[in-house]
Amino acid sequence: MFQAVWQEESMTDDNTVMVHISRLRTKIEKDLSNPLYLQTVWGFGYKLGEGC
């Protein structure tokens, strides 16, 4: 999946995806402590939330 998105073999930094999600959240979420649009699914990844 990483290769399909970033056209690289692997992540150079384990926090790459988390940083991108964090930056997106600061731009689209009204309340960062209770995200509606980008939700974390522990043990799996992220999903578009119910607010979409």
Z-matrix of the N, CA and C atoms (Angstrom, degrees):
N
C 1 1.444
C 2 1.528 1 110.29
N 3 1.312 2 117.41 1 -44.39
C 4 1.465 3 120.80 2 179.44
C 5 1.523 4 110.87 3 -56.19
N 6 1.314 5 116.72 4 -42.74
C 7 1.465 6 121.18 5 -178.73
C 8 1.527 7 110.77 6 -63.66
N 9 1.320 8 117.71 7 -37.66
C 10 1.462 9 121.45 8 -179.58
C 11 1.528 10 111.95 9 -66.18
N 12 1.323 11 116.69 10 -32.77
C 13 1.459 12 120.45 11 -177.70
C 14 1.527 13 111.84 12 -85.33
N 15 1.339 14 116.94 13 -48.64
C 16 1.458 15 120.76 14 -173.03
C 17 1.533 16 114.13 15 -106.76
N 18 1.318 17 119.22 16 2.28
C 19 1.460 18 124.01 17 179.96
C 20 1.532 19 112.44 18 53.27
N 21 1.317 20 116.14 19 38.88
C 22 1.458 21 122.87 20 175.70
C 23 1.517 22 108.26 21 -130.57
N 24 1.318 23 116.30 22 156.89
C 25 1.467 24 121.04 23 -178.13
C 26 1.523 25 112.82 24 -67.79
N 27 1.326 26 116.81 25 -42.84
C 28 1.457 27 119.82 26 -178.04
C 29 1.517 28 110.11 27 -152.77
N 30 1.326 29 115.14 28 169.89
C 31 1.454 30 120.52 29 178.66
C 32 1.524 31 109.68 30 -74.58
N 33 1.303 32 116.58 31 137.69
C 34 1.458 33 120.12 32 173.90
C 35 1.513 34 110.14 33 -86.02
N 36 1.318 35 117.06 34 -21.19
C 37 1.456 36 122.86 35 179.35
C 38 1.527 37 107.35 36 -138.30
N 39 1.316 38 116.81 37 129.67
C 40 1.463 39 121.04 38 -177.35
C 41 1.525 40 113.09 39 -63.92
N 42 1.309 41 118.28 40 -19.63
C 43 1.462 42 121.73 41 -176.86
C 44 1.521 43 113.61 42 -93.87
N 45 1.313 44 118.90 43 5.47
C 46 1.461 45 122.32 44 -175.43
C 47 1.522 46 111.96 45 -55.08
N 48 1.311 47 117.66 46 -51.59
C 49 1.467 48 121.25 47 -178.06
C 50 1.520 49 110.21 48 -65.99
N 51 1.319 50 117.67 49 -42.13
C 52 1.464 51 120.99 50 -179.54
C 53 1.526 52 111.49 51 -61.15
N 54 1.307 53 117.22 52 -38.66
C 55 1.470 54 121.02 53 179.20
C 56 1.522 55 110.17 54 -66.61
N 57 1.319 56 117.92 55 -43.03
C 58 1.463 57 120.95 56 178.72
C 59 1.534 58 111.12 57 -63.75
N 60 1.310 59 117.10 58 -43.07
C 61 1.471 60 120.86 59 178.17
C 62 1.526 61 109.98 60 -62.92
N 63 1.315 62 117.23 61 -43.04
C 64 1.461 63 121.25 62 178.92
C 65 1.528 64 111.63 63 -60.16
N 66 1.319 65 116.44 64 -43.72
C 67 1.474 66 120.09 65 179.48
C 68 1.525 67 111.46 66 -66.44
N 69 1.317 68 116.86 67 -39.12
C 70 1.470 69 119.61 68 176.25
C 71 1.522 70 111.12 69 -63.71
N 72 1.328 71 116.49 70 -43.55
C 73 1.465 72 120.45 71 -179.84
C 74 1.524 73 111.55 72 -60.55
N 75 1.324 74 117.75 73 -41.21
C 76 1.468 75 118.97 74 -179.52
C 77 1.519 76 111.70 75 -63.89
N 78 1.318 77 117.04 76 -23.23
C 79 1.460 78 120.71 77 -179.45
C 80 1.525 79 113.36 78 -88.82
N 81 1.331 80 118.49 79 -29.52
C 82 1.469 81 119.79 80 -172.05
C 83 1.522 82 114.95 81 -115.38
N 84 1.304 83 118.38 82 -21.42
C 85 1.468 84 120.13 83 -176.44
C 86 1.521 85 111.08 84 -88.23
N 87 1.325 86 117.35 85 141.31
C 88 1.466 87 121.90 86 175.27
C 89 1.523 88 110.75 87 -80.12
N 90 1.339 89 116.56 88 -38.51
C 91 1.463 90 122.67 89 -178.38
C 92 1.529 91 107.69 90 -126.97
N 93 1.335 92 117.04 91 104.88
C 94 1.464 93 120.60 92 -176.23
C 95 1.521 94 113.18 93 -65.34
N 96 1.332 95 117.83 94 -24.83
C 97 1.465 96 120.36 95 179.41
C 98 1.526 97 112.13 96 -79.42
N 99 1.332 98 116.97 97 -11.51
C 100 1.464 99 121.98 98 179.01
C 101 1.532 100 108.89 99 -140.08
N 102 1.344 101 117.48 100 71.75
C 103 1.462 102 120.40 101 -175.19
C 104 1.529 103 112.99 102 -66.57
N 105 1.321 104 115.86 103 137.49
C 106 1.462 105 121.55 104 178.28
C 107 1.523 106 112.33 105 -101.78
N 108 1.327 107 117.12 106 -30.75
C 109 1.458 108 120.79 107 -171.10
C 110 1.527 109 113.90 108 -97.61
N 111 1.317 110 117.71 109 -44.60
C 112 1.464 111 121.98 110 178.44
C 113 1.521 112 108.67 111 -114.93
N 114 1.314 113 115.82 112 104.89
C 115 1.454 114 120.79 113 -175.99
C 116 1.524 115 111.30 114 -107.82
N 117 1.317 116 115.36 115 144.82
C 118 1.455 117 121.73 116 178.04
C 119 1.518 118 109.11 117 -87.32
N 120 1.325 119 116.24 118 132.71
C 121 1.463 120 122.37 119 173.40
C 122 1.523 121 105.33 120 -112.35
N 123 1.326 122 116.40 121 100.99
C 124 1.459 123 121.53 122 -174.59
C 125 1.520 124 111.26 123 -56.50
N 126 1.302 125 115.75 124 132.83
C 127 1.457 126 122.90 125 179.66
C 128 1.509 127 114.01 126 83.03
N 129 1.341 128 117.54 127 -3.18
C 130 1.466 129 120.73 128 -178.72
C 131 1.516 130 111.58 129 -127.28
N 132 1.320 131 117.59 130 -55.54
C 133 1.465 132 120.79 131 -177.69
C 134 1.508 133 111.33 132 155.87
N 135 1.318 134 116.79 133 -125.07
C 136 1.464 135 122.52 134 -176.08
C 137 1.516 136 109.73 135 -133.07
N 138 1.325 137 115.52 136 156.71
C 139 1.466 138 120.44 137 176.44
C 140 1.514 139 108.95 138 -144.78
N 141 1.332 140 114.89 139 158.89
C 142 1.463 141 120.25 140 172.09
C 143 1.519 142 106.94 141 -74.56
N 144 1.310 143 116.11 142 131.52
C 145 1.449 144 120.92 143 -173.76
C 146 1.502 145 114.49 144 -82.90
N 147 1.309 146 113.71 145 -177.05
C 148 1.460 147 122.75 146 -177.71
C 149 1.528 148 111.54 147 -66.82
N 150 1.340 149 117.56 148 -21.98
C 151 1.461 150 121.23 149 -177.98
C 152 1.527 151 113.90 150 -74.81
N 153 1.303 152 117.36 151 -4.33
C 154 1.472 153 120.69 152 -176.60
C 155 1.504 154 111.99 153 -81.52
